[in-house]
Amino acid sequence: MKTKRKSTFVNFLLNSLSFFDTTLAIYESIQKGEKLYSDIKSLEEQKIFNIARSFETLSKAFLATYGTLIIYPALLISVVKKGHVKAPRHFQKMINSLNILIRQALNRERIIKELGHDPVGRSQIPDLLSATAKLLEQIGEKQLAEIYKSLSEYLREPANQRSYDKLLELRKRITAAVQFKDAYKQLLDIIEKCIEKRMEDEICKNLPKESELLLNFYKEKPYLIDQVITMLELGFQELFDSLLYTAYLARAAETADYIIGREEMDEKYLEEVRDHQSEMIEFMKIMAEINRELVKADELDEFMAEVESEARKELQKETEKEKSNNS
């Protein structure tokens, strides 16, 4: 019998994989025309419910990672343009918002109780996007600022008002923003060479001051590095796709499970999800392959449990220090 997993990260990944397995099982049963005890429509809705829960629990696992990757392009541009000097208040607000998100990500009780089926919309992520957008605007990065602002607005909308058309528009705008691709490519290069390989590469010995500052940012947060690398290897588009799909499907996790209580607008929404479910399932297949390998390693679970515990202690110290300073 498999030992009980200890880390919040691995437990949420296991949940995500389990929901996705159910999604695929239902899909295959329908495709094969197997004998069914319920009608096709009900099974289709259960498939939608399970894919929604799979995205939900995936995002709960990677909550803090999303935060660090959201601010990275702004952090890079800000350091180069000396944004922390030009707009110190906005820069600090962005960092403070990230710290709030990390606190949320390390508290499994709060994740389950407060974030519910909408971990992206109800978490600190919309505020973090908004704070980052304001910093980008202050340092002259209008295009990126508008994208971050639009993302924040989409996630702040009630779950029943997040349309697929808006999701598609945001995905196209993100793809067109070359700054994202360049920033994430640089981050992956620095992390792989200068953190994983312990500064042995020539690039690490001759880092410009700006890159050293960025490197130190991640060295101080070792519990994020493995997660960050996993998401970076997928690509920046996939990072934002997972955020957007999770937000769009939050309503499905609430309405697809039960027929009772649904309104006409709920039925139309579920039809819209059915029309686009194939792309979401294909996306989750890629994620599931990676996550299946991650959860196999007991060493990862032990490591993540340990770093989560240490991170909670550090955050507790910071909280106590802030209370002391305010008293």
N, C-alpha and C positions, 0 to 999 in steps of 0.2 A: 504494500500500500504506500502511495506517495506521501511523503511527509507534508504537513501543513506549511504553506508558504508564509514567510514572515513579513516581507516588504509590501508596502502599499502599492508600489509600482508594479510588481509582478502579479499581485492578486488582481488588480484591475485589468492587466493584460490577459490573464487567464479568463476572466469574465468576458472580455471582448472576443476572445477566440471561441468560447463556448456559444455565445450568441450567434457568431458567424457560422459555426458548424450547423446550428439549427436552421439558419437561413438557407444554407446550401442543401441540407437534407430535404427541406420542404420544396425547394426549387426542383431537385432531382425527382422527387415523388410525383410532382405535377407533370414534369417533362416525360416521365416514363409511363404515365397513365395508370399508375398503380391504384389498387382498390382504396378508396378513401371513405372515411366515416363522416366527413363534413363536406360542405360544398367548396368549390374552387375559390370563390370570392373570399370566404373566411380564411382559407389557407394562404391566399395571396396577402391578406392583411396581416396574418401572423408572420409571414416572411418579412413584410415591411417593418413590423414591430421589432423583430429580432435584428434586422440590419441597423435600425435606429439605435437600439441598445448597444450594439457592437461599436458603433461610432461614439456613443456616449461614454462607454467605459474606456475606450481607447484614449479619448481626450482627457479623461480623469487621470489616466496613467501619465500622460505627457503634459499635464497642465503647466508645471513650472518651465518645462522645456519650451513650450510655445512662447512663454513670456520672454525668455532670453533671446530667442530667435526673432521675435517681433521687434525688439529694440535694437538688434545688432546693426542693421543698415544705418539707423539714426545715430547709433553710438560711433560707428566708423566715420560717417560724414561729419558728425559733431566734433570728434577729436581732430580730424584733418582741418576743419574750418574753425577750430577753437570755439565750438558752440557752447562749451561749458563756461567760457569767458563772456561770449556775446549774449548768451541767454541763460545765465546761471540758475534763475528761478525755474524755468521750464525744464532745464536739464535735471535739476534735483527732483522735481515733481515726477519725471519719468522714472528715475531710479527708485524713489519712494514707492511708486505704484508697482514696480517690479517686486520689491520686497514684500508688499502686501500679498501679491499673487503667490509668491513662494511660500508664505505662511499658510495660505489657503491650501496649497498643493501638498503640504506636509501634515495636514490635519484630516485624517480619513473620515472622522465623525462629521466634521463640517462639510466635507465634500458630499457625503451621502445625504445629510439632512438639509443643507442650505442650497446646494447646487442642483439636486434632483436630476431630472431628465435634461436639463439645459446647462451643462457645466461650462460652456463657452459664454453664453449670454448672461448667466447669473454670477459668474466669477469676476475677478478684477480685470479680465482681458479687455472688455470694451473701454474701461477707464484708462488702461495702459496704452491702447491704441490712440485714444484721444490725446493723452498727455504727450505721446511721441509725435503725433501730428502737429501739435502746437510748437514743439521744439523745432521740427523740420521746417515749419512755416517761418519761424523766427530767423533761421539761418539760410533762407532763400531756396529751399527744396520744395517748390510748390507742387510738382506732380506727385511726389511721394506723399506729401502732406495730405493732398486730396484723397489719395487711395486709402491711407490710414483713417482719415476722417470718415470716408464712405463705409469702410469695414466696421468701424465703431458704431456708426448709425444703424447698419444692418443688424448687428448683434444686439443692439439696444432695443430694437423693435420687439413687440410681443411676438411670441413664437408663432401665433396664428396669422401674422402679417409678413412673414419672411417668404418672399416668392422665389420660385426657381428662376424666373427671368432676371431678377436682380442678382441672384447668385451667379448666373452665367455672365452677366455684364461685368461683375467684379472680377471673375476669373480671367476674362479677356484683358481687363485693365492691368491686372497683376502680371500677366504674361508679357505684356508690352513694356513693362518697366524694367529696362536692362540693369538699372542700379541694383535691383534685388539679386539678380544672377551673379553679378560681379562681386557683391558684398559677401554672399554666402560661399562663393568659390574661394575667396580669400580667407574667410573664417575657417573653413574646413582644412585648408592648406596649413594655416598657422597651428591649429589644434593638433593635427596629425603629426606635424614635424616637431613642434616645440613643446608640446605637453606629453604626448604619448611616447615620443622618442627622446625625451629629457634633454632638449636643447643641443643635441649632437649635430644637427644639420647646420650647414653654413648659413642658411637663411635666418636661423634663430640667433646666431652669434652676431649678426649684423642687422638686427631689426631696427627700423626707425622708431623714434620715440613714441609715435602714435600707435604703432602695432604693439609695442611693449605694454602700453597702458591697457590695450584690449586684451592682451594675453593675461595680464595680471587679474583682470576682471573674472576670467574663467578659472584661473588657478585658485581664486578664493572660493569658488563654488564647485568643488570636485564632484559633488553628487549629481551635477547636471551634465558632466562631460560625455559620458557614455550615451545618454539620451540625446544630447545635442548632435553627436556624430551620427547616430542612427537616422535622425530626421534630415540632417544635411546630406547624407549619402542618397537619400531618396530624391532630394531636390527641393528648391524653394517653392515651386508650384504645388507640390504635394503637401507641403506644410500648410499652405493657405487653403488648399482644397479640403483637407481634413477639418480645418476650423469651420469652413463654410458649410460643408456637408453635415457636420455635427449640429450646427445651428439650425439649418434647414429641417433636419429630421427630428429636432426636439419635440415638435408637435406630434409626430408619428408615434413616439414612445408613449405619449399620453392618450392618443385617440385610437390607435390601431389595435390595441389589445382587447378592447370591449366594444360591442356594438351599441349597448345601452348608453343613452345620453348624447349620441352623435347628432349633429345638425347637418343641414345640406352643405354648408361650406366645408365641413369636415370631410364629407364624402368626396367633394370636388378636389380637395387637397390630396386625399389618398389616391385618387385617380391620377393626379399630376405626379405623385411619387412613383406610382406604378409605371408611368410613361418613361421615367428617367432612372429606374432602379438598376438597369443593367450597368450603367457607367459607375454607379456607386458600388455595386457588387464587385466589378472588375478592379476598382480602386482598392477595396478592402482585401481582395485576394493578395495583392502585392504586400499590403501591410501585414496580413496574417502570416505570410511566408516568413517575413522578418521576425515577427513577434513570436512565432512558434519556436524559432531557434533561440531567441532570447530567454524564454521561460524554461527551456530544457536544462539550462545550467543552474544547478543548485548554488554554485559559487556566486553567480550574479545576484541571486536572491539574498544570500548572506551578506554580500557586499552592500546591496541597496538598503537592506534593513539596518545595517550598521551606519551607513552615511546618513540615512534618514533620521536615525536616532541622534547622531551627532549634530545634524543640522537643527533639529528641534531644540537641543540644548543651547546651541549658539543663538537661535532666535529668541529663546526664553531669556537669555542673558541680555540681549538687545532690548527686549520688552521691559525688563526690570530696570535697565539703565535709563530708558526713555521716561519711565514712571518717576524715577529718582530725580531726573533733570527737571521734570515738570512740577514736582512737588515743592 
